[in-house]
Amino acid sequence: MSLKHIILTLITATLLIPDIVLAGDIIVICNKSVAESTVGKQDLKNIYMGKKTTWNDNKKIVFVVQDNSNVNEQFLSTYINKSSAQYSSYWKEKVFTGQGTPPKSLASDKEIIQFVTQTDGAIGYVSSGDGLDNLKKLTIE
């Protein structure tokens, strides 16, 4: 293996590390009224695509996203398999065809935490564990 190839490999790996670390920092949260403590990755995707609209106890799911942020990009990439542009286009089409209402979009972890705390059946995601005392952290399976 040439020195040039080793250096290129190290540079590529270094550029990917922040995204990997950030993915591990995403915390999916829900209102304490939600009975579930775990959610499957496919169910999480279905929630954020508007295909799963109720929890297992038939309580309405209210999902919220973060405005254009690193945590939003990482969440969409990791769990929804879409970029923010693709996700936005998906919801524009759903609205245009009368098949759905896009999720509420908030600007920060603090706003997400406040909304999810105050909204029965709500689910959201944040980048840190600060201020989550009145919420449930969902385990993603």
Contacts in CASP RR format, 6 or more apart in sequence:
PFRMAT RR
TARGET T0000
AUTHOR 0000-0000-0000
METHOD contacts of the structure
MODEL  1
MSLKHIILTLITATLLIPDIVLAGDIIVICNKSVAESTVGKQDLKNIYMG
KKTTWNDNKKIVFVVQDNSNVNEQFLSTYINKSSAQYSSYWKEKVFTGQG
TPPKSLASDKEIIQFVTQTDGAIGYVSSGDGLDNLKKLTIE
19 74 0 8 1.000
22 70 0 8 1.000
22 71 0 8 1.000
22 74 0 8 1.000
22 127 0 8 1.000
23 74 0 8 1.000
23 77 0 8 1.000
23 78 0 8 1.000
25 71 0 8 1.000
25 127 0 8 1.000
25 128 0 8 1.000
26 71 0 8 1.000
26 74 0 8 1.000
26 75 0 8 1.000
26 78 0 8 1.000
26 125 0 8 1.000
26 126 0 8 1.000
26 127 0 8 1.000
27 125 0 8 1.000
27 126 0 8 1.000
27 127 0 8 1.000
27 128 0 8 1.000
27 129 0 8 1.000
27 132 0 8 1.000
27 137 0 8 1.000
28 39 0 8 1.000
28 44 0 8 1.000
28 123 0 8 1.000
28 124 0 8 1.000
28 125 0 8 1.000
28 137 0 8 1.000
28 138 0 8 1.000
28 140 0 8 1.000
29 112 0 8 1.000
29 113 0 8 1.000
29 116 0 8 1.000
29 123 0 8 1.000
29 124 0 8 1.000
29 125 0 8 1.000
29 126 0 8 1.000
29 132 0 8 1.000
29 135 0 8 1.000
29 136 0 8 1.000
29 137 0 8 1.000
29 138 0 8 1.000
30 36 0 8 1.000
30 116 0 8 1.000
30 121 0 8 1.000
30 122 0 8 1.000
30 123 0 8 1.000
30 124 0 8 1.000
30 135 0 8 1.000
30 136 0 8 1.000
30 138 0 8 1.000
31 116 0 8 1.000
31 117 0 8 1.000
31 119 0 8 1.000
31 120 0 8 1.000
31 121 0 8 1.000
31 122 0 8 1.000
31 123 0 8 1.000
31 135 0 8 1.000
31 136 0 8 1.000
32 134 0 8 1.000
32 135 0 8 1.000
32 136 0 8 1.000
33 59 0 8 1.000
33 120 0 8 1.000
33 121 0 8 1.000
34 55 0 8 1.000
34 59 0 8 1.000
34 121 0 8 1.000
34 122 0 8 1.000
34 123 0 8 1.000
34 136 0 8 1.000
35 55 0 8 1.000
35 56 0 8 1.000
35 57 0 8 1.000
35 59 0 8 1.000
36 55 0 8 1.000
36 56 0 8 1.000
36 138 0 8 1.000
37 136 0 8 1.000
37 138 0 8 1.000
37 139 0 8 1.000
38 138 0 8 1.000
38 139 0 8 1.000
38 140 0 8 1.000
38 141 0 8 1.000
39 47 0 8 1.000
39 138 0 8 1.000
39 139 0 8 1.000
39 140 0 8 1.000
39 141 0 8 1.000
40 140 0 8 1.000
40 141 0 8 1.000
41 79 0 8 1.000
41 140 0 8 1.000
41 141 0 8 1.000
43 52 0 8 1.000
44 79 0 8 1.000
44 140 0 8 1.000
45 79 0 8 1.000
45 80 0 8 1.000
45 81 0 8 1.000
46 52 0 8 1.000
47 61 0 8 1.000
47 63 0 8 1.000
47 123 0 8 1.000
48 63 0 8 1.000
48 65 0 8 1.000
48 76 0 8 1.000
48 79 0 8 1.000
48 80 0 8 1.000
48 87 0 8 1.000
48 103 0 8 1.000
49 80 0 8 1.000
49 90 0 8 1.000
50 63 0 8 1.000
50 94 0 8 1.000
50 100 0 8 1.000
52 61 0 8 1.000
53 60 0 8 1.000
53 61 0 8 1.000
54 60 0 8 1.000
54 61 0 8 1.000
55 61 0 8 1.000
55 121 0 8 1.000
59 120 0 8 1.000
59 121 0 8 1.000
60 120 0 8 1.000
60 121 0 8 1.000
61 121 0 8 1.000
61 122 0 8 1.000
61 123 0 8 1.000
62 104 0 8 1.000
62 119 0 8 1.000
62 120 0 8 1.000
62 121 0 8 1.000
62 122 0 8 1.000
62 123 0 8 1.000
63 103 0 8 1.000
63 122 0 8 1.000
63 123 0 8 1.000
63 124 0 8 1.000
64 103 0 8 1.000
64 104 0 8 1.000
64 105 0 8 1.000
64 106 0 8 1.000
64 112 0 8 1.000
64 115 0 8 1.000
64 116 0 8 1.000
64 119 0 8 1.000
64 122 0 8 1.000
64 123 0 8 1.000
64 124 0 8 1.000
65 72 0 8 1.000
65 75 0 8 1.000
65 103 0 8 1.000
65 104 0 8 1.000
65 105 0 8 1.000
65 106 0 8 1.000
65 124 0 8 1.000
65 125 0 8 1.000
66 72 0 8 1.000
66 75 0 8 1.000
66 105 0 8 1.000
66 106 0 8 1.000
66 107 0 8 1.000
66 108 0 8 1.000
66 109 0 8 1.000
66 112 0 8 1.000
66 125 0 8 1.000
66 126 0 8 1.000
67 105 0 8 1.000
67 106 0 8 1.000
67 107 0 8 1.000
68 84 0 8 1.000
69 108 0 8 1.000
70 127 0 8 1.000
71 109 0 8 1.000
71 125 0 8 1.000
71 126 0 8 1.000
71 127 0 8 1.000
72 84 0 8 1.000
73 83 0 8 1.000
73 84 0 8 1.000
75 125 0 8 1.000
76 82 0 8 1.000
76 83 0 8 1.000
76 84 0 8 1.000
76 86 0 8 1.000
76 87 0 8 1.000
77 83 0 8 1.000
79 140 0 8 1.000
80 87 0 8 1.000
82 90 0 8 1.000
91 100 0 8 1.000
91 102 0 8 1.000
91 103 0 8 1.000
92 102 0 8 1.000
94 100 0 8 1.000
94 101 0 8 1.000
94 102 0 8 1.000
95 101 0 8 1.000
95 102 0 8 1.000
104 115 0 8 1.000
106 112 0 8 1.000
106 115 0 8 1.000
109 126 0 8 1.000
109 127 0 8 1.000
109 128 0 8 1.000
109 130 0 8 1.000
112 124 0 8 1.000
112 125 0 8 1.000
112 126 0 8 1.000
113 126 0 8 1.000
113 131 0 8 1.000
113 132 0 8 1.000
113 135 0 8 1.000
115 122 0 8 1.000
116 122 0 8 1.000
116 123 0 8 1.000
116 124 0 8 1.000
116 135 0 8 1.000
117 134 0 8 1.000
117 135 0 8 1.000
123 138 0 8 1.000
126 132 0 8 1.000
129 137 0 8 1.000
END
